[in-house]
Amino acid sequence: MTAGKIHHAAQVTVAAILVIAALSIASSVFAPVAFALFIVALVWPLQKALQGALPRLVALAVSVVVMIVAFVGFGSLIIWAFGRVGRWIVSDAARFQSFYDQTTTWLEGHGIVVAGAWSETFSVSWMLRLAQTVTGRLNSTVSFWLVVLVYVLLGLLEVDDFERKLKCMRSRGTGEILLRGSMATGAKIRRYMLVRTAMSIITGALVWAFARAVGLPLAEEWGFIAFSLNYIPFLGPLIATVFPTAFAMTQFGSWGAVVAVFACLNLIQFVVGSYVEPRVAGNALAISPVVVLFSVFFWSYLWGVFGAFIGVPITIALLTFCALHPSTLWLAEIFGSPHKDEPAA
């Protein structure tokens, strides 16, 4: 490798590190923008269709109302499901305590002492800190969504103007790549969310049916939790199986039943996620599972839960733009689908 190539590689590495540091340090600035662009990509086809029959501002108002109703409804159902689970834990605290005592006794009998670590970690001060953290997160979440809403409003107003500016750029090649990349990214993100929603519905319905069949309490809640967490690849389905398994420990009192519940829930997640979803999504959304998992961890590390949710769409956008330029096409071929979908305008 020549000195020039080494110098160029060093420059690219330093630039990448600086970009990642900026995304992490200024997450309160970049995360709302990224999430707003994600929502604009989903909502824009609705507004574009409405603009054909309604004035522009009226179409924008209708689109925003539909978006707000969808988010409020989804958020309310999440609060309902997790709230019901939380109240059940409180009302059934004695049984959970009994199971904990049995578990610690068994572990201590095998030379594993956990009671001391438990008492040191879970104290009144820890509970107060947890309550303060949850309150702070709720406040920051409300602020986050308000900022996102403002960006979405401005973004939906600017889509047509942005398209005209790209078409009129002096550098026609750059403008064409940006326009084609934006259109292809929007189409792929909409398809990704459509497929993910369909798979989440199937997963939630199967989890609900299984919970009802085995007599696990809160079957509807477990079904909706599985549906909502399925939007976060890998981590979401894992968490969605751990919660009902913990309840099975206290409800059935048999390790065999607990193992069976855990195995069946993971079987549902595996069949839907590894067999059904790839055949529905097709090659257009083909991304290496390693890249998907890395995207979830990487963006959740930078931006928390919001990053975990949109980590895969961000990766889809990056690979889509990489596929449009010869110098970066190899990245799309290795980590994603090399096919360049040309969505309709």
PyMOL commands that set and color helices and strands:
alter all, ss='L'
color gray80, all
select helices_A, chain A and resi 3-25+27-51+56-91+93-109+115-121+124-167+172-214+219-229+235-252+255-281+283-285+289-303+305-322+329-335
alter helices_A, ss='H'
color red, helices_A
deselect
rebuild
show_as cartoon
